[in-house]
Amino acid sequence: METETLIVGGGLSGLYAAHLLHSRGKSFHLIEARPDFGGRIRTERRDGAVLEFGASWFWPDTNPRVARLVEQFGLASFPQHNDGDVLLDGGGYRRRQPHRQVDPRVSLRLTNGTRGLIEGLLETLPEESLSLGHRAHALTRRDEGGIDLAVSAEDGGRRVITAENVIIAMPLRLLAKTLSFHPEPPPQVLESFRNTPTWMAGEAKFLAVYDRPFWRDQGLSGTAISPSGALAECHDASSPGGSGALLGFIGLDPAERASLGDGLIDRCLEQLERNFGTPALSPKHAVVMDWANEKLTATVEDAPLMGHPLYGLQPDHLSLWDGSVRIAGTESSTTHGGYLEGALQAAERAVGNG
């Protein structure tokens, strides 16, 4: 197969790069190793609840690219529910205080889930230019010009795709670990990829679905902060007019989560009961999404829990082989690394102005 531009990675950044190329009449082919598109956007709908296991929020004042796509695809949004008191849970104590809006930006969620961005982009793209279940292995620069990418398919078959240009839209650590280059980039470039943390890759989310958001009856916002519990923080994840839901970011490292097995859900529910009362023990659904187990997202180096890293690769690390290979993905964003906006900004940069 031959194409003008080959895109490796079918998350938000890769799909947006494909969308930009297609809108300009450019030939492209996009491959994704997973059986579905979306990357770290993972939305499930259960009993009227929209569960976000990956990216969840955007801020229209500072995320203009996301806001434009939301408008273009006609996606409805609503503000994160923060009305009511916040709980500070120290295990041995529990304190209640009014919610204080520290961040002046309004956090919005999409009514039918962030998956709507992926579905909207897919509707703009020709199906014949998209391939699922194709894993990239090796990039080779041809002496006569162009690039060969060796890929394997789910059926075990191997193939080579030839392109004039390649856009790599995948976590940088995963890129450095799984994709070989012939010839290799300078050692400092590969080292910068290995040293760039993959946002949320070592994290896990817990989601519990209820008939209704009963905590609001107590004047609680659904937000609870705990420095010692299984859930480091919890938020109201209910959808307007739908079931109630609570979202928790699990504060245990991947090894401890694995050691608990199914007991992890029990630990989370016990903490919700302590904060929100007996009804919290009886959800309709209780699910953990552990991103550290996602081999197409996380590497072992991503296991330590972290705050938000300061992203920003050197400009000459974003373009390899005289510009024929360009790096996208949210971790490569120079302004919004780790966020949805960063995935879009990186795609725009990788595609360029042509």
C-alpha positions as CSV (number, residue, x, y, z in Angstrom):
1,M,0.0,0.0,0.0
2,E,1.2,3.5,-0.7
3,T,-0.2,6.8,0.6
4,E,0.9,10.5,0.8
5,T,0.8,10.6,4.6
6,L,0.6,7.7,7.0
7,I,-0.8,8.4,10.5
8,V,0.1,6.0,13.3
9,G,-2.4,6.2,16.1
10,G,-6.2,6.6,16.0
11,G,-6.8,8.6,19.2
12,L,-8.1,12.2,19.1
13,S,-4.8,13.6,17.8
14,G,-4.4,11.1,15.0
15,L,-8.0,11.3,13.9
16,Y,-7.9,15.1,13.9
17,A,-4.7,15.1,11.8
18,A,-6.6,12.8,9.3
19,H,-9.5,15.2,9.4
20,L,-7.3,18.2,8.6
21,L,-5.6,16.4,5.7
22,H,-8.8,15.1,4.3
23,S,-10.4,18.6,4.4
24,R,-7.4,19.8,2.3
25,G,-7.8,17.0,-0.3
26,K,-4.7,15.3,0.8
27,S,-4.2,11.5,0.6
28,F,-3.7,9.7,3.9
29,H,-4.0,6.3,5.6
30,L,-4.4,5.9,9.4
31,I,-3.6,2.8,11.4
32,E,-4.7,2.0,14.9
33,A,-3.5,-1.0,17.0
34,R,-6.6,-1.3,19.1
35,P,-9.9,-2.8,17.8
36,D,-11.5,0.6,18.1
37,F,-10.6,4.3,17.7
38,G,-10.4,6.8,20.5
39,G,-7.2,6.1,22.4
40,R,-7.6,7.5,25.9
41,I,-11.1,8.6,25.2
42,R,-13.3,5.9,26.6
43,T,-17.0,6.4,27.1
44,E,-19.6,3.8,28.2
45,R,-23.3,4.3,28.7
46,R,-25.1,2.3,31.4
47,D,-28.6,2.8,32.7
48,G,-28.9,6.4,31.6
49,A,-25.4,7.3,33.0
50,V,-22.6,8.4,30.7
51,L,-19.3,7.0,32.2
52,E,-16.1,8.6,31.2
53,F,-13.1,6.3,31.9
54,G,-10.7,8.6,30.1
55,A,-10.7,12.2,29.2
56,S,-13.8,13.9,30.7
57,W,-13.7,17.7,30.8
58,F,-12.9,20.7,28.6
59,W,-12.7,24.5,29.3
60,P,-14.1,26.5,26.4
61,D,-12.4,29.7,27.4
62,T,-8.9,28.2,27.0
63,N,-9.7,25.2,24.8
64,P,-10.8,26.9,21.5
65,R,-10.1,23.9,19.3
66,V,-12.2,21.6,21.4
67,A,-15.0,24.2,21.5
68,R,-14.9,24.5,17.7
69,L,-15.3,20.7,17.2
70,V,-18.1,20.6,19.8
71,E,-19.9,23.3,17.8
72,Q,-19.1,21.8,14.4
73,F,-20.5,18.3,15.4
74,G,-23.5,19.8,17.3
75,L,-22.5,18.2,20.6
76,A,-24.4,19.3,23.7
77,S,-22.5,20.1,26.9
78,F,-23.2,21.0,30.5
79,P,-21.2,22.4,33.5
80,Q,-19.6,20.0,35.9
81,H,-21.9,19.8,39.0
82,N,-20.2,21.6,41.9
83,D,-23.2,22.9,43.8
84,G,-23.1,21.9,47.5
85,D,-20.4,21.2,50.1
86,V,-17.1,19.5,49.6
87,L,-16.0,16.7,52.0
88,L,-12.4,16.4,53.3
89,D,-11.9,12.8,54.4
90,G,-8.9,12.0,56.4
91,G,-9.9,8.5,57.4
92,G,-10.0,9.4,61.1
93,Y,-11.9,12.6,60.5
94,R,-14.4,14.0,58.1
95,R,-14.9,17.7,57.5
96,R,-17.5,19.4,55.4
97,Q,-16.9,22.8,53.8
98,P,-18.5,25.0,51.2
99,H,-17.3,24.5,47.6
100,R,-14.8,27.1,46.6
101,Q,-14.2,27.8,42.9
102,V,-10.4,27.9,42.7
103,D,-10.2,27.7,39.0
104,P,-12.2,30.6,37.4
105,R,-12.7,28.5,34.2
106,V,-16.0,26.7,33.8
107,S,-15.4,22.9,33.4
108,L,-17.8,21.4,30.8
109,R,-18.7,17.8,30.1
110,L,-20.3,16.5,26.9
111,T,-23.9,15.3,27.5
112,N,-23.4,12.1,25.5
113,G,-19.7,11.7,26.4
114,T,-16.4,12.7,25.0
115,R,-16.7,9.8,22.6
116,G,-18.8,12.2,20.5
117,L,-15.6,13.9,19.4
118,I,-14.3,10.6,18.1
119,E,-17.5,9.7,16.4
120,G,-17.8,13.2,14.8
121,L,-14.3,13.0,13.4
122,L,-14.9,9.4,12.0
123,E,-18.0,10.6,10.2
124,T,-15.8,13.1,8.2
125,L,-13.3,10.4,7.1
126,P,-13.4,7.8,4.3
127,E,-13.6,4.3,5.8
128,E,-11.1,2.9,3.2
129,S,-8.4,5.2,4.7
130,L,-8.7,3.7,8.2
131,S,-7.3,0.4,9.5
132,L,-7.9,-1.0,12.9
133,G,-5.9,-3.8,14.5
134,H,-2.7,-2.7,12.8
135,R,0.4,-2.4,15.0
136,A,3.4,-0.4,13.8
137,H,6.9,-2.0,14.3
138,A,9.6,-0.3,12.2
139,L,10.1,2.8,10.1
140,T,12.7,2.7,7.4
141,R,13.8,5.7,5.3
142,R,14.2,4.7,1.7
143,D,17.3,5.8,-0.2
144,E,15.2,6.7,-3.2
145,G,12.8,8.8,-1.0
146,G,9.8,7.9,1.1
147,I,9.3,5.8,4.2
148,D,8.4,2.1,4.7
149,L,6.4,1.2,7.8
150,A,6.3,-2.5,8.8
151,V,3.0,-3.3,10.5
152,S,1.3,-6.5,11.8
153,A,-2.4,-7.1,11.7
154,E,-4.7,-8.9,14.2
155,D,-4.7,-12.0,11.9
156,G,-0.9,-12.3,12.3
157,G,-0.3,-11.0,8.7
158,R,2.6,-8.6,8.0
159,R,2.6,-5.8,5.5
160,V,4.6,-2.8,4.6
161,I,3.0,0.6,4.0
162,T,4.9,3.2,2.0
163,A,4.4,6.9,2.5
164,E,5.9,10.2,1.7
165,N,5.4,11.5,5.2
166,V,4.5,9.9,8.6
167,I,2.7,11.4,11.5
168,I,3.1,9.5,14.8
169,A,0.2,10.2,17.2
170,M,0.9,7.9,20.1
171,P,2.4,8.3,23.6
172,L,6.0,9.2,23.4
173,R,7.2,6.5,25.8
174,L,5.3,3.9,23.9
175,L,6.8,5.2,20.7
176,A,10.3,4.8,22.1
177,K,9.7,1.3,23.4
178,T,7.8,-0.3,20.5
179,L,8.8,1.5,17.3
180,S,12.2,1.2,15.7
181,F,13.8,3.7,13.3
182,H,16.2,3.0,10.5
183,P,18.3,5.1,10.6
184,E,17.9,6.0,14.3
185,P,17.2,9.6,15.4
186,P,19.9,11.2,17.6
187,P,20.1,9.6,21.0
188,Q,19.0,12.7,22.8
189,V,15.7,12.6,20.8
190,L,14.9,9.0,21.8
191,E,15.9,9.9,25.4
192,S,13.5,12.8,25.5
193,F,10.7,10.5,24.3
194,R,11.5,7.9,27.0
195,N,11.5,10.7,29.7
196,T,8.1,12.1,28.7
197,P,5.4,10.8,31.0
198,T,2.2,9.5,29.5
199,W,-0.6,11.5,31.0
200,M,-2.9,9.4,33.2
201,A,-1.2,6.1,32.1
202,G,-0.5,5.0,35.6
203,E,-3.9,6.1,36.9
204,A,-7.2,4.3,37.5
205,K,-10.7,5.5,37.7
206,F,-13.7,4.1,39.7
207,L,-17.3,4.8,38.6
208,A,-20.4,3.9,40.5
209,V,-23.9,4.3,39.0
210,Y,-27.1,4.9,41.1
211,D,-30.7,5.5,40.5
212,R,-30.3,9.1,41.3
213,P,-27.7,11.5,42.8
214,F,-28.9,11.0,46.3
215,W,-25.9,13.0,47.9
216,R,-27.4,16.2,46.5
217,D,-30.3,15.8,49.0
218,Q,-27.7,16.2,51.8
219,G,-26.4,19.4,50.3
220,L,-23.3,17.7,49.0
221,S,-21.6,18.4,45.7
222,G,-20.3,14.9,45.3
223,T,-16.7,16.2,45.6
224,A,-14.6,14.5,48.3
225,I,-10.9,14.8,48.8
226,S,-8.9,12.2,50.8
227,P,-5.2,12.1,51.4
228,S,-5.3,8.5,52.7
229,G,-8.3,6.7,51.2
230,A,-8.5,4.4,48.2
231,L,-10.1,7.3,46.3
232,A,-7.9,10.4,46.4
233,E,-10.7,12.5,45.0
234,C,-14.3,12.0,44.0
235,H,-16.7,14.0,41.9
236,D,-20.3,14.0,40.7
237,A,-20.4,12.2,37.4
238,S,-24.1,12.4,36.8
239,S,-25.6,13.3,33.5
240,P,-28.5,15.9,33.3
241,G,-31.8,14.2,33.9
242,G,-30.2,10.7,34.0
243,S,-29.0,8.3,36.7
244,G,-26.7,9.4,39.5
245,A,-23.0,8.6,39.2
246,L,-19.8,9.2,41.2
247,L,-16.3,9.3,39.7
248,G,-13.3,8.6,41.8
249,F,-9.6,8.9,41.0
250,I,-7.9,5.9,42.8
251,G,-5.0,7.0,44.9
252,L,-3.3,3.6,45.2
253,D,-0.4,2.8,42.9
254,P,-0.8,0.0,40.2
255,A,0.9,-2.7,42.3
256,E,-1.4,-2.1,45.3
257,R,-4.4,-2.0,43.0
258,A,-3.5,-5.3,41.5
259,S,-2.9,-6.9,44.9
260,L,-6.4,-6.0,46.0
261,G,-8.1,-7.7,43.0
262,D,-11.9,-7.5,43.3
263,G,-11.4,-6.1,46.8
264,L,-10.5,-2.8,45.2
265,I,-14.2,-2.1,44.4
266,D,-15.2,-2.9,48.0
267,R,-12.6,-0.5,49.3
268,C,-13.9,2.3,47.0
269,L,-17.5,1.6,48.0
270,E,-16.7,1.6,51.7
271,Q,-15.1,5.0,51.3
272,L,-18.2,6.3,49.4
273,E,-20.4,5.0,52.2
274,R,-18.3,6.8,54.8
275,N,-18.7,10.1,52.9
276,F,-22.2,9.9,51.4
277,G,-24.1,7.4,53.5
278,T,-25.5,3.8,53.2
279,P,-27.1,4.2,49.7
280,A,-23.5,4.5,48.3
281,L,-23.0,0.8,49.1
282,S,-25.7,-0.4,46.6
283,P,-24.8,0.9,43.1
284,K,-26.4,-0.5,39.9
285,H,-22.9,-0.7,38.5
286,A,-19.4,-0.3,40.0
287,V,-16.5,-0.4,37.6
288,V,-12.7,0.2,37.7
289,M,-10.8,1.3,34.7
290,D,-7.0,0.8,35.3
291,W,-5.0,2.5,32.6
292,A,-1.8,0.9,33.9
293,N,-3.0,-2.4,32.4
294,E,-3.5,-0.9,28.9
295,K,-0.4,-2.0,27.1
296,L,-1.2,0.3,24.1
297,T,-1.2,3.3,26.5
298,A,1.1,2.6,29.5
299,T,4.7,1.4,30.0
300,V,6.2,0.2,33.2
301,E,7.9,3.6,33.6
302,D,4.4,5.2,33.9
303,A,3.5,3.3,37.0
304,P,4.3,6.0,39.6
305,L,1.3,8.2,40.3
306,M,2.1,11.9,39.4
307,G,0.8,15.4,39.3
308,H,0.5,17.1,35.9
309,P,3.9,17.1,34.2
310,L,5.3,20.1,32.5
311,Y,5.2,19.1,28.9
312,G,7.1,20.6,26.0
313,L,9.6,18.8,23.7
314,Q,12.4,20.7,22.0
315,P,11.2,21.9,18.6
316,D,13.8,19.8,16.8
317,H,12.5,16.7,18.5
318,L,9.1,17.1,17.0
319,S,10.2,16.7,13.4
320,L,12.6,13.9,12.3
321,W,14.2,12.9,9.0
322,D,14.1,16.4,7.5
323,G,10.5,16.8,8.4
324,S,9.2,13.6,6.8
325,V,8.3,12.2,10.2
326,R,6.4,14.4,12.6
327,I,5.3,13.9,16.1
328,A,1.7,14.4,17.3
329,G,-0.2,13.2,20.4
330,T,-1.1,15.3,23.4
331,E,2.2,14.8,25.2
332,S,4.0,16.6,22.4
333,S,1.8,19.7,22.7
334,T,3.7,22.8,23.4
335,T,0.8,24.5,25.2
336,H,-1.8,22.0,26.5
337,G,0.1,18.8,27.1
338,G,-2.0,16.0,28.5
339,Y,-5.4,17.6,27.6
340,L,-7.8,17.2,24.7
341,E,-6.8,20.6,23.5
342,G,-3.2,19.5,23.5
343,A,-4.1,16.5,21.2
344,L,-5.7,18.9,18.7
345,Q,-2.9,21.5,18.9
346,A,-0.2,18.8,18.3
347,A,-2.2,17.5,15.3
348,E,-2.4,21.0,13.8
349,R,1.4,21.4,14.2
350,A,2.2,18.0,12.7
351,V,0.0,18.6,9.7
352,G,1.3,22.1,9.1
353,N,-0.1,25.0,7.2
354,G,0.1,23.4,3.7
